[in-house]
């Protein structure tokens, strides 16, 4: 099952006895597929490119990176971070909004 493709199934189930004549009844069963964290976040753009002057204002937004996740609930919540942040002390990336700004 893949919740991202089909999140719910509606089945009709029949019960039938062995008598003569046979008697039967039906009921409906709804199966909801629960989400697992099986989809990675996908960035809206494959590459973000911005030019920044040497006199760019501190704390000013440079760009906003964005990613979406096909999962639902907490599995779809995306958090952002800079890989090896110690190598890039001049920049700050807001973990919730994806806003990249200049800090030094």
C-alpha positions in Angstrom: 0.0 0.0 0.0 1.1 3.5 -0.7 -0.8 6.3 1.1 0.6 8.9 -1.2 -1.2 7.2 -4.1 -4.3 5.8 -2.4 -5.1 7.0 1.1 -8.4 5.1 1.5 -10.1 2.0 0.3 -13.9 1.4 0.4 -14.9 -2.3 0.3 -18.2 -4.0 0.3 -18.2 -7.3 2.2 -20.9 -9.9 1.9 -21.8 -12.7 4.4 -23.8 -15.6 2.9 -25.2 -18.6 4.7 -25.4 -22.2 3.4 -29.2 -22.5 3.5 -31.7 -23.1 0.7 -32.5 -20.5 -0.4 -29.3 -18.7 0.5 -29.5 -15.6 2.7 -26.9 -12.8 2.6 -26.2 -9.4 3.8 -23.5 -6.8 3.0 -21.7 -4.1 4.9 -19.2 -1.4 3.9 -15.7 -1.4 5.3 -13.4 1.7 5.0 -9.7 1.1 5.2 -7.6 4.2 5.9 -3.9 3.8 5.1 -1.8 5.4 7.8 1.3 7.4 6.8 4.8 6.3 7.4 7.8 8.5 6.7 8.6 7.1 3.3 9.0 10.2 1.2 12.0 12.5 1.3 11.6 16.3 1.2 12.0 17.7 -2.3 13.3 21.3 -2.9 11.1 23.5 -5.0 14.2 24.5 -7.1 17.1 22.1 -7.8 19.6 25.0 -7.3 19.3 28.4 -5.6 21.7 31.1 -6.9 21.9 34.6 -5.4 24.4 37.4 -5.7 25.3 39.3 -2.5 27.4 42.5 -2.4 30.1 43.0 0.2 28.0 45.7 1.8 24.9 43.6 2.1 23.0 44.4 5.3 23.3 42.0 8.3 20.2 40.0 9.2 18.6 40.8 5.8 17.1 37.8 3.9 19.2 36.6 1.0 16.8 34.0 -0.2 14.2 31.6 1.0 14.7 27.9 0.3 11.6 25.7 0.2 10.9 22.0 0.2 7.8 19.9 0.3 7.2 16.4 1.6 4.5 14.1 0.2 3.9 12.5 3.6 1.3 13.9 6.1 1.3 15.2 9.6 4.6 15.4 11.4 6.2 13.2 8.7 5.6 16.1 6.3 7.1 18.8 8.5 10.3 20.0 6.9 13.2 21.5 8.9 16.2 23.2 7.2 19.8 23.3 8.2 23.2 24.2 6.8 25.4 21.2 6.3 28.7 21.8 8.1 27.6 25.2 9.6 31.0 25.8 11.1 32.4 26.3 7.6 29.8 29.0 6.9 29.7 31.3 10.0 28.5 34.3 8.0 25.1 32.7 7.3 22.1 31.8 9.2 19.3 29.5 7.9 16.0 29.6 9.8 15.2 25.9 10.5 11.4 26.5 10.1 11.0 29.1 7.3 14.1 28.3 5.2 15.1 32.0 5.1 18.8 32.4 4.6 20.4 35.6 6.0 23.7 37.2 6.5 25.0 37.3 10.1 28.5 38.7 9.9 
